[in-house]
């Protein structure tokens, strides 16, 4: 396994862990590192089948990340709506 594929694998594992912990700061940094690792892997000669597998797993993780982010966005929007409704109700009194 080449160093760029190993970097992809370790970065993916760290990103998966950060997603499970909902550590948004780490996710932002790991996203940047994933992009760099993908760029390196595309330039470095290596086993195409292994690279394809790693990239597919990373793509699946990013799909999951997008779903979690959308769910979190909806949850926060609901909380903001409730806060605004509570504030409007307090103004009535």
N, C-alpha and C positions, 0 to 999 in steps of 0.2 A: 504494500500500500504506500503510495507516495505521500509526501509531507502535506501537500495541499488537500488531499482527500482526508488525511488524518485531521487536519485543521477543520475541515468541514464537519467531520464527525464530532469532534470535541465541542465545537461551537454550537452545533445542533443540540447536543446533550445539555449544554449550559443554558441554551435558549428554552429548551423544554422544561428544565428545572425552574427557571425564572418565571415561565408562564404558569406553572403549577403554584408558585408562591405569589403570583400576581405582582411581581416586582417590576413595575413599569420602567423605572430608571435603568435597571439591568437589561430589560428587553430592548430599550432604545440603543444602548451600547452594543449589545450582542447582535442586533439587526445590522448595525454598521459593520461589525466584524464578519458577519455572515456574507454580506455583499462583497467585502474584500476577499474572503476565502473563495467565493464562487469565481470572482475574476481571476484569481491565481490558478484555480483548478482548470479553468477554460484555456489557459495559456500553456500550462505545464503538460507535457506528454505523459499519458498514463493509460491504465486499463479503462477503456470506454464503458464497459459493462458495469464495473464497480462505480465509476463516476456517475453513470446514469442512475444507479440504485440510490446513491447518496443524495443526488439532486431531487429524485422523486420523494424520498423521505423528507427532505427539507421543504419541498413544495407542500406536502401533506401537513407538515407542522405549521407552515405559514397559513394554510387554509384554516386550521384549528385556531391559530392566533387571531385571525380576522374575525372568526365567529365569536371568540371570547371578547374581543374588543367591541364588537357590535352589541353583544349582550350587556356589557358593562356600560356602554353609552346609553342604552335604553334604560338601564337601572338608574343611572345618574339623572337622566332626563325626568324620570318619574319622581325621584326625590326632589328635584328642583321645582317641579309642578306642584307637589304637595307643600313645599315651603312657600311658594308664591300664593297658593290658595290660603294657607294659614295666615300669611301676612295680610292678604286682602280681608280675611275674616276679622282680624284684629283691628283693622282700620274702621270697620263698620261699627264696632263698639266704641 
